[in-house]
Amino acid sequence: MDEFLGGLSDAALLALPWMFEFWALPHQLPPEGAWKTWVIMGGRGAGKTRAGAEWVRSMVEGARPSDPGRAARVALVGETVDQVREVMVFGDSGILACSPPDRRPTWEAGRRRLVWPNGAVAQVYSAHEPESLRGPQFDAAWVDELAKWKKAEETWDQLQFALRLGSNPQQVVTTTPRNVAVLKAILNNPSSVVTHAPTDANRAHLAASFLEEVKARYGGTRLGLQELEGALLEDAEGALWTSAMIERGRVERLPEMSRVVVAVDPPVTGHGGSDECGIVVVGAVTEGPVQDWRAYVLEDASVQGASPDGWARAAVAAMQRHGADRLVAEVNQGGDLVQAVIRQVDPLVSYKAVRASKGKTARAEPVAALYEQGRVSHLRHLARLEDQMCRMTARGYEGKGSPDRVDALVWALTALMIEPAQAQLRPQVRLL
């Protein structure tokens, strides 16, 4: 580094802090190719605002301060005018903070716009007023936190009509993803490109205490996948489970369990391209009346691409970690082979084979009802399982592949809660 810096002229050294290409993280640089929309999706603090501000700079600045750039009319669109001003313009990673002194634009508060030395103008717009975009025209736009706008679709549509100047008008969207129709439509558009990064990618520029706090609070949750990993999570229409339902039952501490079960949904094959082997650990407190029983999902120990010996060892290890009473395994695909593989790992394991006589949805519905009644709680670090749950609908699973984690969860809760409750209630029904 010393050799590199020593070889630079004084002018180059002065320019280096403003050369974003030199400092940027990979997700902060524009992708190559002929795209119309660049979506930068990331967790909180992943550097999305800085990337948006630097892209605007790259569009409006020329080789010298007075030279024209590729864009001369830019729209800056946020949820409110105040948010555009405080984050996109004056924020610590906003346009003014990122601009070198000789190219820094002037803020004209009365007209709500930035004006560069070369005459380029960036105008501020609020998503609360989509009609304000009717009339103006632009050759570039920066859209911030689109996924949380109340009038997102109307504002986005008006911006598309206004983005009509130049040979290749482009726009950048910086947002933490949310399950909203307008964002999904943008992502599915062939003219869109996406870069993505978790919060942790930008850790060098974040307070260590912030990362520790948010990871401790949200790590391993479905909300953490969205807000920290920048993943787009979807609650499918008509889903048997929703994010809100799961979060309502989130717990930090556990009571003493009456029973603990490990359920396994083995894959058909055991190689790198096979489905996951769903392995879920669930405990239950089954003392007192049936309506007072509660279950607790303790761990998702699922494995991908493991051999039969590999997933069997993972399941037995999960039993040992939690002191489980029984291992329940679906045998529709493997038959007696499933038991044989498990017995090779632990000949004395308490084992029960279960066979699916109903479809996945029919098996899942009684378990989903337990969640609706508030009788099932989740610990943290179950985000992948929870994501599959929120894609399970009355019509079937609307995610990719097979919902093996959900299948294992359903078998575990059926063994712990549903079948024992039915056994207790049957004598009462006969007496009536």
N, C-alpha and C positions, 0 to 999 in steps of 0.2 A: 504493500500500500504506500509506504514511504517513497519507493521508487516511482510509482505511478504518479503520486501527487507532485513529486519533485520535478517531473518532466512536463508539468503543465505551466503555461504562462500565467501571469497575474490575472489577465482577463478571463482565462479559462477557469482559474480557481474561484474567481468571483461569480462566475456563471454556474458553477457546479451545483450549488444548493437548489437552483431553479430548474435543473435538468431532471425532470421526473422520470424519464426513461432509465436513468442511472440508478435511481433509488426504489423504483416501484416494485411491488410484489407482482407475480405473474397474473393474478386475477384482476389487477388494476390497469393492465395495458389492453388497448383495443385489439380484438382478434383481427386476423387478416381476412381478406375476401370482401365481396360486394354485399354488405348487409345494410338493412334499413334501420333496425333497432338492435342496440346492444343492451342486454339486461345484465346488470351486475347484482347477483343475489349473494347475500352473506349474512352472517350472524351480526349481532350488535357489536360495534367497534371494529368490524373487519376491514375498515378503510374504504367503504363505498363512497362516502362524501368526498374524500380526497380524490378518488378516481374520477368522479363526476366533474369536480372543479378543474382538474388538470386536463380532462378531455375538452372542456369548453375553451380553456387556454389554447390547446393545440389547434382548435378550429379557428379561433379569431386572430391569433397572433401571426404576423408575418416574420420574414427573416430579420427585419429591423423594426423598431417601434412604430414607425409611420407606414410600414409596408402592409398591404392588405393580406388577410389570411384566407382560408378556404370558406369561411362563413362570415357574414356581416350582420345578420339579424338572427338573434337567438332568443328562444322562449325559455324562461326559468319557471317551472311549474311545480308548486308544492301544495300541501293541503290548505294552508292559509298564507296570506301575504306576510304575516309576521314570521312564520316558519321559514319561508323562502329567504327573507331578509336576515334572520338571525343564524340560520344554518348554512344556506347555500351561498350567501353573499358575505356576511360578516363573521361566520363561524370560524373556529380554530382551523378547520380544514376547508373553509370556503374559498371562493374565488379571490377575494382581496388578499387573504393570508398567503395564497399560493403564487401570487403574481409578483415578478421582480419589479423593483422600483421604477424602471424606465418604461414598463409596459402596464403598470397598474391602472385599472380603469377608475373612473370617477363615479361616485354614487350620487345620483340626482334623486333625492328623497321625494320631492314633489311629483316627479314623473315616474317614480318607482322603476328606475332603470340604471344600468351600468353603461358608461360610454368609454371606449378605449381610445388611446392616442391616435390610432389609425382610422377612427370613425365607426368601428363596429359597435353595435348596441345589443345589450341583453335586457329584455323586458320581463318584469315580474308578473306572474299570474297566479290566482288562487283557484284550487279545485272546487271551492264552494261556489264559484261563478263561472261555470263552463261557457256561458254565452259571451263572456269577455274575450274568448278566443275566436269568436266569429268576426271576420273582417281582416285582422292582421295576417301577415304571411311571413314565413321564416325559412331559413335554410339549415337550421340546427335547433335542437331542443334538449334540455336536461330536465328530466322528470324525477322527483325525489319522493320516496316512500308511497308509491302508487297504491300498494296493497292495502293501505289503511284509509284511503280517501272514501268519503261517504258518497260522492258523485263521480266515482272513478270512471265508469263506462262513458257517461256523457262527456266528461272533460277529455278523456282520451280520444273519443271520436272527433270532437271539435279540433283538437290539436292535429289530428291526421289530415284534416281538410286544410289546415293552415300551413302545414309543412310542405310547401310547394315551390320554393325558390331554388335556383341553382341546378346543376346537373345531377347531383346526388344528395338530396337532403337526408340528414341522419338524425337520430335521437338516441339518448342514453337514459336508461331507467335504472336508478339505484334504489334498491328496496330490500327489506327483510321480507321473505316470502310469507304470504298468507293464502288460504284457500279461497280465492275470489275468482270469479269467472273471467274478468278482464285480464288478469295476469296470466291465467292458464291459456287464454286465447292468444295472447302475445307470444308466449313461449312456444305454442304450436304453429305459429306463423313461419313459413319457410324462409322469410326474409329476416328472421330474428336469430341472433347469436347470444350465447350465455356464457358468462364466467361466474365462478362460484368459489367462496372461501368461508371457512368457519371463523368465529371470533378469534380462536387461538392462532390463526395465521398471522395476525397483526399484534401478537403479544409483546413484541419489542417496543411498541408505542402505547401500551396500556399499563395501567397500574397493576402490580402483582396482586394487591389486595382485592381489586375488582374481579380479576379472573378467579381467584380462590373463592370469593363469595358467590359469584354466579354459578360456578361449577358445583359448589357444595349445595346450593339451593335448587338448581335446575338440571344439573348433570344427570343423564340417564332417564330423563322424563321426555314425554312427547313434546311438551312445550320447549324443553331444552333443544330438541332436534331442530325446531323451527327458529328459535331466537339465538342459539349459540352455534349450531351447525349450518344454519341457513338453508335447511331442507324444506321443500314445499310439501306440506302434509295435507292430505285431503280426507275429510269426513264424507264418505260416499253418500249420495242421496239415498235415504231410507236405510242408513246403516243401523245394525243392531246395537252397536256401541258408538258413543260419541266421545270426543275429547273432554267435554264438560262433565259427562257422567263419570269418566275415569278419574278426573282430577278431584271431583267431590269426595271420592273415597280414598284419596292419597293419605298414607299414614307414615310416621317416622318411627314409632315404637310398636312392638308386638306384644300381645299377651302370651301366656303359656298355651301352647297348642294341645288339643286333645289328640289329633292325628295329623300326620304329614304324609303326603303322597307325591311321588314323582311319576309323571305321565310321559310316555314316549310315543311319538308318531313317526315310525321309521320310514325312510325313503325306499323307493322300489329298488334302486341301485345304490352302490356306494363308490362314487368317483367324483372328481372335481366339478363335473357338470350336472350332477344330480341335484334333486331338491334338497332342501334343508331337512335335517332330522330334528323335529320339534321335541324339545325336552323342557318341561315346565314343572316347577316345584310349587305346590300349594299346601298350606296348612289350614286347619279349621278348628274352631272352638265349638264343640257340639254338645254342650251341657245345657240342661234345662229344656224348655219347650222348643219345638222345631223352629218356630218363627223367630227365636232368639239366636239361632246358630249363625255364626259369621265365618267367612273364609278370608284368607290372606295369601295373595300371590307373592311368593318369596323370591323366586329367581327364574330367569329365562336362561337356561343352560344349553340352548339349541346350538347345533354345530352344522357347518356347511361342508359338503363334499367328503365326509368322513367314511371310512370303510365300516362294515358291520361291527368289527371289533372296536373301531374307534368310537362310534356312537354308543355302543354298549358300555364301554369304559366310562364315557362321559356321564351316562345315566347313573351308573353305579356310584361314581364319584359324587354326583349330586345327592344321592341318597345318604352317603356317608357324611357329607357336609352338614346336612340338615337333620340327621337322625330320623330319616323317613321310615314309616312303618311298612310301606308297600310300593312296589313298582308296577304301574299299569301300562300295558303296551297294546296298541292296536295291531291286529294280526291279519287284517284283510289282505295285505300284499305279501307278507312273508310266511304266514301260517306258523307251523311248528318251528321253522328255522329261527324266528325271532326269539322264542324261548331258548332254543339251543345256543344261540350266540350269547345271550345274557347269562345263561348258566355256565358257559365257559369262563366268563369273567368272575362270577360269584355263584358257586353251586348252591349256596344256602339262601340266596336272596328271596324275600317274600314277593311272589310274582303273581299277577293276574292278567290273563289275556282277555282283551275285549274285541268284539267284532261289530263293525258298523252295519246295522240293518236299515238305517235311514240315511238320507243325504246330509251333507255338512250343515246346511241351514237348519234343517229340522232338529239336528242334535244341538245346534248352538242356541236356538231360541229359548229353551228353558234356562240355560246358563245366563243369557242376556237378561232374563227376567230377574235373576238374583241381583244383578247390578242395578237394575231399575228400582229394586226394593232397598238398595243401599246396604246389601249384606255381603258384598265383596270389596275388599280394599287391596290396593297395590302399594308395594314399596317402590323406591326409585330404581333406576337402571333397568327398566322394562320397556324402553321406548320402541324397540323393533317389534316386540309383541303387540304393543298398544297400537302401532301403526297398522299392523295387519287387522286388528280388531275393528278399527274404524273404517276399514274397506270391506267389511263383511256385511252384506245386505240380505234382505229377504229373497232377492233374485239370485244370490250367490256371491262369490268372492270377486271383487272388482279390482284387484291388484294383479301384479305379475306373479306367475308361478302358482304354487299351491300354498294355502295358508296353514303350513305345518305347525307353526307355533300356536295358532288359534286352536287347531285340532287337539294338540296336547293339552292346552288349557281346558278345553271342553271335557276331555276325558277325565282330567284330574278333578274338576269340580263336580262332574257327574258322580264319580266314585266317592267323593267326600261329603257332598251335600244332598244331591238329588236322590240317588238310590237309597241311602240310609233313611232319608225323610219319607220316601214312599213306603219303605218297609215298616216304619213306625205308624204311619197313617192307615195302612191297610186293615189292621185289626179293628180300628175305630170305625172304618167304613162298613165292615161286616156286621159289627154290633148294631149300627144304625139300620 
